[in-house]
Amino acid sequence: MALSKNRSDADQRYYDHIFNHSLMQRRLQLLRNTYQLSMEELEEICVVIGKTSLYNWEIGARIPTIDSLLVYATRFGASLEWLCGLSDEPYTQRSVSFAEYIYFTPGRWYEDHIDIRFLQNYNALSKEKFTEIALQNYSNHNKRKTCFSLEARANILVLMAYPSAISASSRNDFSEPNQSGLNKKKWKKYNQVIDNLKTVINTGEAVYKLPNE
């Protein structure tokens, strides 16, 4: 995709060589599909990025700005270098730690530790049970590194935002809802997400795993 109409053929070949646009497209799609997100749910998770922009990125009609791409990467705990095709490692200690810091501030993060009362009182998880040791391990900066894989930590960040995304994306769904405000299919998905979050926190292993490319 040409960046500028005034760009010479040589410049364009150089640009195409250092920036693999189609690879970025595939990796954006890969993240959404791995988590089984609808475009509406993705929009809710990314918060400040509209559905039209997200769709155009995936089909290659637009190239995201660096600040928008960073927001996207941070919401998934993913490495910006991986999204841009500069690395084959989707998660790094830095990318996941930064995403955790962004998600848990303000007021839920102190000296690299997470206030687990947020998890214990989180509305979507109010009836769920986590082993106390699992919560303690996740809240502790050093234990989080040893007891949870990077992909599991990224899973947790996405899955904590997922139930609200499912609910919010149902605003334009006119099928018959149940008492929760969700239709049967979305209610099943909602509960599955909660179960998966509980599994990840209790085991330290990812449920949603990016396939090898």
Phi, psi and omega in degrees: 000127182289137179274330182211142178292337181271359182286134179287164178300320180295317179296320181296319178297323178294315179298314180297329181289321184270343181234109182269089185297318182295327178292319177298317176306309183298322182286327172297314178296321182298316179298311182297316183291326178299320180271001178057043180270136168285165179296326178294319178292322177299319179300318180292323180290321181280346171064294189262003181248124183285158182299322181298317178296315181299318179295315181295327175296316185291328180267358177082013180282338180219154173253126181293148172290160184296325180290322177292320180295325178294320176300313180301310181301318183293324179296334180255001183067016186272157178282131177297324179297322179293315179301324182275359178084014181268356181208154175258006179258109184292333182232139173232161177304320181292316183294320181287318180297319178296318179297321177296316180299315180296318183292319189268353174267154355271155169088353182239013186221130178213121180047049178072007177253153182255135176285105186287351175298333176299317178290319182293331183254002182299127189306314183292342184250010190300334180257004183269155180246129174239144176293139183301321181294326178295317178295319179296319179296321181289324183287334184274129185304311184287318180292328178299324181290326185265332185263347182232133173291159178300320180292326176295318179296322176294319175306313184300317181298316180291317184291334176288332178271343188296311182303318178294325179294321178297315181295313183294324181287352180275358182299329180258015179262114186260011175287164187295118180274163171265194183297337180282349184092000180248149174286173187302317182295316182287328177295321177295318179295318179303311181292326178294321178298317178297316178299319180293322177297317178299319179297315181297316181293320183285332184254336184079007181245147182290143171264319178264111185241129177293131178289156175293137182274000000 
